[in-house]
Amino acid sequence: MTNFPFGLIALIVVSILIYFGVAHRVLDRMRLTDKGALAVIAAIIIGSFFDIPITARITVNLGALVVIGLAIYVFARAGTAWEKVRALIAAAVTGMVLFLAARFLGAEPENIFIDPIYIYPLVAGVVGYLAGRSRRGAFFAAIIGVLSVDLAQFIWLIRSGLQGTVAVGGGGAFDSLVVAGILAVLLAETIGEVLERISGGPQTEGRPEELLANLREPEPVRKPLPSKEEEGGAQNEEE
């Protein structure tokens, strides 16, 4: 994939939104704080400039490694066991769809009608959301789905005996990882919000109590009524 800083631009835009408090609700659903998210984004941007050699035939981009670590953290913080199972299934489905897309589009980027740097994150984001549904599940599925493309390429090189190296999360693959994750969460947030409004509010049945506590509207503050002793004391003072 060609090197294009689209992923870095997307991260900077997300950082600005977080700084001004626009993404607060999304971060709550992802179990992240504003400061924590900004720190992770800074680590991703800085790490994107460094590639770590693992073997003679494979290197891993440090920024992509942070993105993968974030995906694993989000997965571990999933609300229920079913959400985790669904996220794993969604990741497998996303990886399979990307593999089929790569076979259909061809191996040579110059012969493809659209640059893979755009098609892979678009496919991963959409499929990740459709299969994962929750913001955490969609993010995990999109990231792991894109990662599986590089891993599949490495396995194919080893099995075929061909010479070549694989840069996991390097170059355009880094942009695909970042954009796929952002797009998946954006779809989950936008479509989820619309569906909640249409249905008259967020679904509460069968959802964790911790999540429901965050969804409930705060109760209005009421001034406590004075006791009879306090009322009597007040009357004596007036007399």
C-alpha positions as CSV (number, residue, x, y, z in Angstrom):
1,M,0.0,0.0,0.0
2,T,1.2,3.5,-0.8
3,N,2.3,5.7,2.1
4,F,-0.3,8.4,2.6
5,P,-0.7,10.4,5.9
6,F,-4.5,10.1,5.8
7,G,-4.5,8.1,9.0
8,L,-2.5,10.8,10.8
9,I,-4.8,13.5,9.6
10,A,-7.8,11.5,10.8
11,L,-6.1,11.1,14.3
12,I,-5.5,14.9,14.5
13,V,-9.1,15.6,13.7
14,V,-10.3,13.1,16.3
15,S,-7.9,14.7,18.8
16,I,-9.4,18.1,18.2
17,L,-13.0,16.7,18.7
18,I,-11.9,15.1,21.9
19,Y,-10.2,18.2,23.2
20,F,-13.4,20.2,22.7
21,G,-15.6,17.5,24.3
22,V,-17.5,16.5,21.2
23,A,-16.5,12.8,21.5
24,H,-17.2,12.5,25.2
25,R,-20.2,10.1,24.9
26,V,-18.3,7.8,22.4
27,L,-15.3,7.6,24.8
28,D,-17.6,6.7,27.7
29,R,-19.0,3.8,25.6
30,M,-15.5,2.8,24.7
31,R,-14.5,2.9,28.4
32,L,-11.9,5.7,27.8
33,T,-11.4,9.1,29.4
34,D,-10.6,12.2,27.4
35,K,-7.0,12.4,28.7
36,G,-6.5,8.7,28.2
37,A,-7.7,8.9,24.6
38,L,-5.5,11.8,23.8
39,A,-2.5,10.0,25.3
40,V,-3.2,7.0,23.2
41,I,-3.5,9.0,20.1
42,A,-0.3,10.8,20.8
43,A,1.4,7.4,21.2
44,I,-0.1,6.2,17.9
45,I,1.1,9.3,16.0
46,I,4.7,9.1,17.5
47,G,4.9,5.4,17.0
48,S,3.8,5.5,13.4
49,F,7.3,6.8,12.5
50,F,9.0,3.7,13.9
51,D,9.1,0.1,12.5
52,I,10.3,-2.7,14.8
53,P,12.0,-5.7,13.0
54,I,10.7,-9.0,14.4
55,T,12.4,-11.3,11.9
56,A,14.3,-10.9,8.7
57,R,10.9,-11.0,6.8
58,I,8.5,-9.2,9.1
59,T,8.5,-5.8,10.8
60,V,5.8,-4.2,13.0
61,N,4.9,-0.5,13.0
62,L,5.0,0.8,16.6
63,G,2.0,3.0,16.0
64,A,0.0,0.1,14.6
65,L,1.0,-1.9,17.7
66,V,-0.5,0.7,19.9
67,V,-3.7,0.6,17.8
68,I,-3.9,-3.2,18.2
69,G,-3.3,-2.9,21.9
70,L,-6.2,-0.4,22.1
71,A,-8.4,-2.9,20.2
72,I,-7.5,-5.6,22.7
73,Y,-8.2,-3.3,25.6
74,V,-11.6,-2.3,24.2
75,F,-12.4,-6.0,23.6
76,A,-11.5,-6.8,27.2
77,R,-13.8,-4.1,28.5
78,A,-16.8,-5.4,26.6
79,G,-19.9,-5.4,28.7
80,T,-21.0,-9.0,28.3
81,A,-19.6,-12.4,27.3
82,W,-21.9,-12.4,24.3
83,E,-20.5,-9.0,23.2
84,K,-17.0,-10.5,23.2
85,V,-18.1,-13.6,21.3
86,R,-19.8,-11.4,18.7
87,A,-16.7,-9.2,18.4
88,L,-14.6,-12.3,17.7
89,I,-17.0,-13.5,15.1
90,A,-17.2,-10.0,13.6
91,A,-13.4,-9.9,13.4
92,A,-13.3,-13.2,11.6
93,V,-16.0,-12.2,9.2
94,T,-14.3,-8.8,8.5
95,G,-11.0,-10.6,7.8
96,M,-12.7,-13.0,5.4
97,V,-14.4,-10.3,3.5
98,L,-11.2,-8.3,3.2
99,F,-9.4,-11.4,2.0
100,L,-12.1,-12.0,-0.7
101,A,-11.9,-8.3,-1.6
102,A,-8.2,-8.5,-2.1
103,R,-8.6,-11.6,-4.3
104,F,-11.3,-9.9,-6.3
105,L,-9.5,-6.6,-6.8
106,G,-6.2,-8.2,-7.7
107,A,-2.7,-8.2,-6.3
108,E,-1.3,-5.2,-8.3
109,P,-2.5,-1.8,-6.9
110,E,-2.1,-0.1,-10.3
111,N,-4.6,-2.5,-11.8
112,I,-7.3,-1.8,-9.2
113,F,-10.0,0.8,-10.0
114,I,-9.7,2.2,-6.5
115,D,-6.7,2.5,-4.2
116,P,-6.6,-0.2,-1.5
117,I,-5.9,2.5,1.1
118,Y,-9.5,3.5,0.7
119,I,-11.3,0.2,-0.1
120,Y,-9.9,-1.8,2.8
121,P,-10.8,0.6,5.7
122,L,-14.2,1.2,4.0
123,V,-15.0,-2.5,3.8
124,A,-13.5,-3.2,7.3
125,G,-15.5,-0.3,8.9
126,V,-18.8,-1.2,7.3
127,V,-18.5,-5.0,7.8
128,G,-17.0,-4.5,11.3
129,Y,-20.1,-2.5,12.3
130,L,-22.6,-4.8,10.7
131,A,-21.2,-7.8,12.4
132,G,-20.1,-6.3,15.7
133,R,-22.9,-3.7,16.2
134,S,-21.6,-2.3,19.5
135,R,-19.0,0.4,19.3
136,R,-16.4,-1.8,21.1
137,G,-17.2,-4.8,18.9
138,A,-17.1,-2.8,15.7
139,F,-13.8,-1.2,16.6
140,F,-12.2,-4.5,17.5
141,A,-13.5,-6.2,14.4
142,A,-12.3,-3.5,12.0
143,I,-8.8,-3.3,13.5
144,I,-8.3,-7.1,13.7
145,G,-9.8,-7.6,10.3
146,V,-7.3,-5.2,8.6
147,L,-4.5,-6.7,10.6
148,S,-5.4,-10.2,9.4
149,V,-4.7,-9.0,5.8
150,D,-1.0,-8.4,6.6
151,L,-0.8,-11.7,8.6
152,A,-2.4,-13.6,5.7
153,Q,0.1,-12.1,3.3
154,F,3.0,-13.2,5.6
155,I,1.6,-16.8,5.9
156,W,1.2,-16.9,2.1
157,L,4.8,-15.8,1.5
158,I,6.1,-18.5,4.0
159,R,4.0,-21.3,2.5
160,S,4.8,-20.3,-1.1
161,G,8.5,-20.0,-0.5
162,L,8.6,-16.6,-2.2
163,Q,11.0,-13.9,-1.2
164,G,9.6,-10.8,0.4
165,T,9.0,-8.9,3.6
166,V,5.8,-7.9,5.3
167,A,5.5,-4.6,7.2
168,V,2.6,-5.2,9.6
169,G,0.8,-1.9,10.1
170,G,3.4,-0.1,8.1
171,G,2.9,2.5,5.3
172,G,-0.7,2.5,4.0
173,A,-1.7,-0.4,6.2
174,F,-1.3,2.0,9.2
175,D,-3.8,4.4,7.5
176,S,-6.1,1.5,6.9
177,L,-6.0,0.4,10.5
178,V,-6.7,3.9,11.8
179,V,-9.5,4.8,9.3
180,A,-11.2,1.4,9.6
181,G,-11.4,1.7,13.4
182,I,-12.7,5.3,13.3
183,L,-15.2,4.6,10.6
184,A,-16.6,1.5,12.4
185,V,-17.1,3.5,15.7
186,L,-18.6,6.4,13.7
187,L,-21.1,4.1,12.1
188,A,-22.0,2.4,15.4
189,E,-22.4,5.8,17.1
190,T,-24.5,7.4,14.3
191,I,-26.7,4.5,13.4
192,G,-27.0,3.5,17.1
193,E,-28.1,7.0,18.0
194,V,-30.7,7.1,15.2
195,L,-32.1,3.8,16.1
196,E,-32.3,4.7,19.8
197,R,-34.2,7.9,19.0
198,I,-36.6,6.1,16.7
199,S,-37.4,3.5,19.3
200,G,-38.0,6.1,22.0
201,G,-34.7,5.8,23.9
202,P,-31.9,3.4,24.6
203,Q,-32.7,-0.3,25.1
204,T,-32.5,-1.3,28.8
205,E,-33.7,-5.0,28.9
206,G,-30.8,-7.4,29.4
207,R,-28.1,-4.7,29.5
208,P,-25.5,-4.5,32.3
209,E,-26.5,-2.4,35.3
210,E,-23.2,-0.4,35.0
211,L,-24.2,0.7,31.5
212,L,-27.8,1.5,32.5
213,A,-26.6,3.7,35.3
214,N,-24.8,5.9,32.7
215,L,-27.8,5.9,30.4
216,R,-30.3,7.1,33.0
217,E,-31.2,10.8,33.3
218,P,-30.0,12.2,36.6
219,E,-32.8,12.7,39.1
220,P,-33.7,16.3,40.0
221,V,-32.2,17.6,43.2
222,R,-34.9,18.1,45.9
223,K,-34.4,20.0,49.1
224,P,-35.1,17.8,52.1
225,L,-38.1,18.7,54.2
226,P,-37.4,19.9,57.7
227,S,-38.2,17.6,60.6
228,K,-40.8,18.5,63.3
229,E,-38.1,19.3,65.8
230,E,-36.4,21.7,63.3
231,E,-39.8,23.4,62.6
232,G,-40.4,23.8,66.3
233,G,-37.0,25.3,66.8
234,A,-37.5,27.7,64.0
235,Q,-40.8,28.9,65.5
236,N,-39.2,29.5,68.9
237,E,-36.5,31.6,67.4
238,E,-39.1,33.7,65.6
239,E,-41.0,34.2,68.9
